[in-house]
Amino acid sequence: MADLSFMQAELDRLKSEGLYNSVRAIGSPQDAWIVVNGERVLNFCSNNYLGLANHPKVKKAAQDAIEKWGAGPAAVRSIAGTLELHLELEQRLAKFKGVEAALVTQSGFQANTSTIPPVVGKGDLIFSDRLNHASIIDGCRLSGATIIPFEHASAEDLEKQIKANAGKYGKALMITDGVFSMDGDIAPLPSLLEVCERHSVMTMVDDAHGEGVLGVGKGCVAHFQLEGRVDFEIGTLSKAFGAVGGVVAAKAPVIDYLKQKARPFLFSSAMTAADAAACLAGVDVIENDAGPVKKLWDNARYYQEKLRGLGLDTGLTQTPITPIMLGEADKAQAFSRALFEEGIFAMAIGFPTVAKGKARIRTMVSAAHSREDLDLALEKIAGVAKKHGVI
Ligand SMILES: *Cc1c(COP(=O)(O)O)cnc(C)c1O
């Protein structure tokens, strides 16, 4: 066998620098309360915005789909893996998003790697927000296009970069997250699109944290009333929708083109029937019941107002993603451990996920939380913050 000692050396380095990621095992369904390492704790870590991951209608739809369609897809979409159910979900999502067509992928990550490489390649340019998600970055790298980062959420810098590169490339594509997952701020879509339209740059928005949250659940494009102006809308079915999968929403010829070109569509097996059915049920719940989205926002406003009232810094958030800014990574880690001992599960996020000195606890509010849950969390957070000299 080859010498693999570099792996142990790297593991030792990660541990000594406090960057080693210990994965906790969950022993229950995703909900407001979950079992972690055998302990029942209040969950502030999941992307289960609307409580759909363990919703009775969503679970029942998945169970029924297994009875009707079986467990595994047994093929890629382009050979024998496309079920009528996938087409139904795609039509439903297109209607939900107010676009002509949609393509469902195995995950949000795959939605990015399905879309970016067929759209741009060598000799083309990508203008990418500096804080874009890792799956966007990987999709960009796979494409072979030249990646030009622009300052976070700055239409002004985007335009500067576009002008500086005028005439030096073939096609150009601007990509931004809709909602940024670590800070909870919303991309300034109207001004970004305006710049792109002026310079004939294609536009792509990854709305993984906007769907189910903004625009009465339809996402950030609906939030800004920009329907029909984004070339490629990416989404995930693994967060607010409560199952797992990804989606690309666009004009019909775009989706037709991606079905010929997207490598995860051609070379990786289809999303399972259970997931497709769960997603359909998730869309149903969001479309027919305004309750979960309203509760999510009521919870987020209540919780964030109280946190600020305690003197805590919730950063730039405009959504239910709620960072508690703490500064140094070791401080955030100690804070997270102390909270866990008090029965509150909230992750510390440090470098390299966020900049040095910007470490935080990232708390995720859900419609699954009750007011009592939030009050309990606030009481424990206040206690730990006092003990750690944060307030
Ligand atoms: C979570 C996330 C993804 C990945 O979605 P999965 O369905 O979990 O693969 C992609 N893009 C962004 C912006 C995300 O936040």
The ligand as an SDF file (V2000), in Angstrom:
LIG
                    3D

 15 15  0  0  0  0  0  0  0  0999 V2000
  -27.5730   24.2090    0.5650 C   0  0  0  0  0  0  0  0  0  0  0  0
  -27.1850   24.8820   -0.6840 C   0  0  0  0  0  0  0  0  0  0  0  0
  -26.9660   24.1490   -1.8580 C   0  0  0  0  0  0  0  0  0  0  0  0
  -26.9390   22.6410   -1.8510 C   0  0  0  0  0  0  0  0  0  0  0  0
  -28.2100   22.1060   -1.8600 O   0  0  0  0  0  0  0  0  0  0  0  0
  -28.3380   20.5200   -1.5790 P   0  0  0  0  0  0  0  0  0  0  0  0
  -29.6880   20.1990   -2.0670 O   0  0  0  0  0  0  0  0  0  0  0  0
  -28.1500   20.3320   -0.1190 O   0  0  0  0  0  0  0  0  0  0  0  0
  -27.2580   19.8670   -2.3740 O   0  0  0  0  0  0  0  0  0  0  0  0
  -26.7110   24.8220   -3.0190 C   0  0  0  0  0  0  0  0  0  0  0  0
  -26.6340   26.1680   -3.0610 N   0  0  0  0  0  0  0  0  0  0  0  0
  -26.8240   26.9210   -1.9510 C   0  0  0  0  0  0  0  0  0  0  0  0
  -26.7680   28.3980   -2.0480 C   0  0  0  0  0  0  0  0  0  0  0  0
  -27.1060   26.2980   -0.7280 C   0  0  0  0  0  0  0  0  0  0  0  0
  -27.2800   27.0360    0.3620 O   0  0  0  0  0  0  0  0  0  0  0  0
  1  2  1  0
  2  3  1  0
  2 14  2  0
  3  4  1  0
  3 10  2  0
  4  5  1  0
  5  6  1  0
  6  7  2  0
  6  8  1  0
  6  9  1  0
 10 11  1  0
 11 12  2  0
 12 13  1  0
 12 14  1  0
 14 15  1  0
M  END
$$$$
